[in-house]
């Protein structure tokens, strides 16, 4: 890739090239961007990609073999939820495949151009307006980071209580938070091997546990014979299942830009179809089986895993590798996007951004959000999906309908008024209006959330672009700020 208008500048007598643990400063018309490692914001060229397909797929497995996906099925199937076993299984299949498709469609930017989400969003929303999708992505990332750390704390408590009869979940929460920071300190390079190994082990352990549960305890006939529904609650569960992954689909470019470019686009397509869908489906089906087990009498998914394990040793082993999966998920789905937003907004380093993000995750009160009580778990997912769906719809429409390969990457890194993506004072009126329309529509159907907001945001953006709404808005604001004639 040739970025001939972006020039590296000398800092402390050295010129750096964007490789992990190095500093790269790009300058164009006064705009500088500091990066501490490969998790910075500069484009990653084809020859600097760090992950082969054999690493990329297991990284996604480890990212989605997590209790959050398990919990959607666990809370959705009877007796915890409104669906019977067949309905829950179908809902999980639809949700997993839909999520993978979103990753394929929106991750193309990163794979083709090597740019992160915060740069990608400037094309549709403007170099200043990109703060909107950035904030829309930041909020669920921080929420899920807190929930992930709380799940880790619950898992540790399950282990220590089972083995030694004591535990302090608050202390474990703090320790697990620190563990995440430590493992994420060196970015993607510090965890890809860890992810690849842990993904395989946890799949085998869970498969063994599920087989023992089914063969020895069976699945509750009440859950199978329960009438359930194919109506609104069925689609609500699908929306929630996709909602657990949609935030990750929004910033798919943050990971796809690390994937080696081979086989044309097939590396990108296979990386997500084989990485996202099977892992989501696998964990969801485990959640269905555990949620319908005749011996499960708890509404806490973490405790249910330990309770149904065929023996204490397997239960502890599963908990340990679930801890590993939570760490890898936090890095890929929660820490990377949040820190990138902070890097873009306040110019912080990767390491300092990790600390800030971890601190913010605590004040989301994850011990309250991770609960089936009062439907708060599904309500939380649907609530943050209100703007998330329309934002994703706008990004997909912008790239696939209007932009595709015709994008000036250097202009995405230029925040001056001369940028191609300056639009109206740095904001795209078309993108913002489309998100507002989609969000308002989502409010009327909160249980379906993104299912309403995404297509409406997509269509609104296409219609407004076709009618030259951006151009007319620019002319209007230009005339309204011009000095009055004498």
Residue pairs with C-beta under 8 A, 6 or more apart in sequence:
1 43
1 45
1 46
1 113
1 114
1 409
3 43
3 409
3 410
4 410
5 28
5 410
6 26
6 27
6 28
6 410
6 413
7 26
7 27
7 28
8 15
8 16
8 17
8 24
8 25
8 26
9 15
9 25
9 26
9 27
9 32
11 23
11 25
16 22
16 23
16 24
16 25
17 24
17 48
18 24
18 35
18 38
18 40
18 42
18 44
18 45
18 48
19 37
19 38
19 48
20 37
20 38
20 39
20 50
20 186
20 187
20 189
21 36
21 37
21 186
22 37
23 34
23 35
23 36
24 33
24 34
24 35
24 40
24 42
25 32
25 33
25 34
25 35
26 32
26 33
26 42
26 413
28 410
28 413
28 414
29 414
29 416
29 418
30 416
31 413
31 414
31 415
31 416
33 40
33 41
33 42
33 347
33 413
34 40
34 347
34 349
35 41
35 42
35 343
35 350
36 349
36 350
36 351
37 186
37 187
37 189
37 350
38 44
38 48
38 50
38 187
38 188
38 189
38 258
39 187
39 188
39 336
39 339
39 340
39 350
40 343
40 350
41 116
41 118
41 119
41 340
41 343
41 344
42 413
43 113
43 114
43 115
43 119
43 257
43 409
44 114
44 257
44 258
45 114
46 114
46 261
48 114
49 114
49 257
49 258
49 259
49 260
49 261
50 188
50 189
50 192
50 258
51 59
51 188
51 192
51 258
51 259
51 260
52 260
53 259
53 260
53 262
53 267
53 270
53 271
54 196
55 192
55 193
55 195
55 196
56 255
56 258
56 259
56 267
56 271
56 275
57 270
57 271
57 274
57 275
58 195
58 196
58 199
58 200
58 275
59 192
59 195
59 196
59 199
59 255
59 275
59 328
59 332
60 255
60 271
60 272
60 275
60 276
60 279
60 332
61 195
61 199
61 203
61 275
61 278
61 279
62 195
62 196
62 198
62 199
62 202
62 279
62 324
62 325
62 328
62 329
63 195
63 248
63 279
63 325
63 328
63 329
63 332
63 333
64 245
64 276
64 279
64 280
64 283
64 329
65 199
65 202
65 203
65 206
65 279
65 282
65 283
65 325
66 148
66 151
66 283
66 322
66 325
66 326
66 329
67 151
67 155
67 301
67 302
67 305
67 322
67 326
68 144
68 147
68 148
68 151
68 244
68 329
69 241
69 244
69 245
69 279
69 280
69 283
69 284
69 287
70 283
70 284
70 286
70 287
70 290
70 301
70 305
71 287
71 301
71 370
71 377
72 92
72 95
72 237
72 240
72 241
72 244
72 284
72 287
73 88
73 92
73 241
73 283
73 284
73 285
73 286
73 287
73 288
73 291
74 80
74 287
74 288
74 290
74 291
74 301
74 304
75 81
75 291
75 301
75 372
75 377
75 378
76 82
76 83
76 88
76 91
76 237
76 240
76 241
76 291
77 83
77 84
77 85
77 88
77 223
77 287
77 288
77 291
77 292
78 84
78 222
78 223
78 226
78 228
78 292
79 220
79 222
79 223
79 291
79 292
80 291
80 299
80 372
81 88
81 233
81 237
81 291
82 228
82 229
82 233
82 234
82 237
83 91
83 228
83 229
83 233
83 234
83 237
84 223
84 224
84 225
84 226
84 227
84 228
85 219
85 223
85 224
85 288
85 292
86 224
86 228
87 228
87 229
87 230
87 234
88 237
88 288
88 291
89 285
89 288
91 234
91 237
91 238
91 241
92 241
92 280
92 281
92 284
92 285
92 288
93 281
94 238
95 237
95 238
95 241
95 242
95 245
95 280
95 284
96 241
96 276
96 277
96 278
96 280
96 281
96 284
97 277
98 238
98 242
99 241
99 242
99 245
99 246
99 249
99 276
99 277
99 280
100 272
100 273
100 275
100 276
100 277
100 280
102 242
102 245
102 246
102 249
102 252
102 392
103 245
103 248
103 249
103 252
103 272
103 276
104 268
104 269
104 272
104 273
105 396
105 400
106 249
106 250
106 252
106 253
106 392
106 395
106 396
106 399
107 249
107 252
107 253
107 255
107 256
107 268
107 272
108 256
108 265
108 268
108 399
109 115
109 117
109 120
109 253
109 256
109 399
110 116
110 117
110 120
110 252
110 253
110 254
110 255
110 256
110 257
110 259
111 253
111 256
111 257
111 259
111 261
111 265
111 267
111 268
112 405
113 120
113 257
113 407
113 409
114 257
115 253
115 257
115 409
115 412
116 251
116 253
116 254
116 257
116 340
117 133
117 134
117 137
117 250
117 251
117 252
117 253
117 254
117 337
117 340
118 130
118 134
118 340
118 341
118 343
118 344
119 409
119 412
119 413
120 253
120 395
120 412
121 130
121 133
121 134
121 395
122 129
122 130
122 412
122 421
123 398
123 399
123 403
123 407
123 412
123 421
124 133
124 394
124 395
124 397
124 398
124 399
124 428
124 431
124 461
125 132
125 133
125 394
125 427
125 428
125 431
125 432
126 421
126 422
126 423
126 424
126 426
126 427
126 428
126 431
127 412
127 414
127 415
127 419
127 421
127 422
127 426
128 415
128 425
128 426
128 427
129 423
129 426
129 427
129 428
129 431
129 432
130 344
131 345
132 391
132 431
132 432
132 435
133 250
133 391
133 394
133 395
134 341
134 344
134 345
135 341
136 250
136 387
136 388
136 391
137 247
137 250
137 251
137 337
137 338
137 341
137 388
137 391
138 337
138 338
138 341
139 384
140 247
140 384
140 388
141 247
141 333
141 334
141 335
141 337
141 338
141 357
142 334
142 338
142 357
142 360
142 361
142 364
143 361
143 364
143 366
143 369
143 380
143 384
144 244
144 247
144 330
144 333
144 334
145 180
145 330
145 334
145 335
145 338
145 357
145 358
145 361
146 361
146 362
146 364
146 365
146 366
146 369
147 364
147 366
147 369
147 370
148 180
148 326
148 329
148 330
148 334
149 173
149 176
149 177
149 180
149 326
149 330
149 361
149 366
150 173
150 366
150 367
150 370
151 302
151 322
151 326
151 370
152 172
152 173
152 176
152 179
152 323
152 326
152 327
153 169
153 170
153 172
153 173
153 175
153 176
154 169
154 172
154 300
154 302
154 303
155 302
155 319
155 320
155 322
155 323
155 326
156 167
156 169
156 172
156 175
156 176
156 319
156 323
157 167
157 168
157 169
157 172
158 167
158 302
158 303
158 305
158 306
158 315
158 319
159 316
159 319
159 320
160 166
160 167
160 172
161 167
162 306
162 312
162 315
162 316
163 312
163 316
176 323
176 326
177 358
177 361
177 362
179 327
180 327
180 330
180 331
180 335
180 358
181 354
181 355
181 358
183 190
183 191
183 194
183 327
183 331
184 190
184 191
184 330
184 331
184 335
184 354
185 351
185 354
187 350
188 255
188 258
188 331
188 336
191 327
191 328
191 331
194 324
194 327
194 328
195 328
195 332
198 321
198 324
198 325
198 328
199 279
199 325
199 328
201 321
202 318
202 321
202 322
202 324
202 325
203 282
205 314
205 317
205 318
205 321
206 282
206 283
206 286
206 318
208 314
209 305
209 308
209 309
209 310
209 314
209 318
210 286
210 289
212 310
212 314
213 289
213 290
213 293
213 308
213 310
214 289
216 310
217 293
217 294
217 295
217 308
218 294
219 289
219 292
219 293
219 294
220 292
220 293
220 294
223 291
223 292
224 292
228 234
232 447
232 448
235 447
235 448
235 451
236 378
236 382
236 447
236 448
238 451
239 381
239 382
239 385
239 447
239 448
239 449
239 450
239 451
240 377
240 378
240 381
240 382
241 280
241 284
242 450
243 381
243 382
243 384
243 385
243 388
243 449
243 450
244 381
245 276
245 280
246 385
246 388
246 389
246 392
246 450
247 333
247 337
247 384
247 388
248 332
248 333
249 392
250 337
250 388
250 391
250 392
250 395
251 336
251 337
251 340
252 272
254 336
254 337
254 340
255 332
255 336
256 268
256 271
256 272
259 267
259 268
259 271
260 267
261 267
287 301
290 296
290 301
290 304
290 305
290 308
291 304
293 304
293 308
295 307
295 308
296 304
296 307
296 308
298 304
298 307
299 371
299 372
299 373
302 319
302 322
305 315
305 318
305 319
305 322
306 315
306 318
306 319
309 315
309 318
334 357
334 361
335 354
335 357
338 353
338 357
338 360
339 348
339 350
339 353
339 354
339 357
342 348
342 353
342 356
342 357
343 349
343 350
343 353
348 356
368 376
369 376
369 377
369 380
370 377
371 377
378 447
379 446
381 449
382 446
382 447
382 448
382 449
383 446
383 449
385 442
385 449
385 450
385 453
386 439
386 442
386 443
386 446
386 449
386 450
386 453
387 435
387 438
387 439
387 442
387 453
388 450
388 453
389 438
389 442
389 449
389 450
389 451
389 452
389 453
389 454
389 457
390 434
390 435
390 436
390 437
390 438
390 439
390 442
390 453
390 454
390 456
390 457
390 460
391 435
391 457
392 450
392 454
392 457
393 434
393 438
393 453
393 454
393 455
393 456
393 457
393 458
393 459
393 461
394 431
394 434
394 435
394 457
394 458
394 461
396 458
397 434
397 457
397 458
397 459
397 461
397 462
397 465
398 431
398 461
401 462
401 465
402 465
408 420
411 419
411 420
411 421
412 421
414 420
415 426
416 422
417 426
421 428
423 429
423 470
423 474
424 470
424 473
424 474
424 477
425 477
428 470
429 469
429 470
429 473
429 474
430 461
430 464
430 465
430 469
430 470
430 473
431 461
433 460
433 464
433 469
434 457
434 460
434 461
434 464
435 457
437 456
437 457
437 460
438 452
438 453
438 454
438 456
438 457
438 460
439 453
441 452
441 453
441 456
442 448
442 449
442 450
442 452
442 453
442 456
444 452
445 451
445 452
464 470
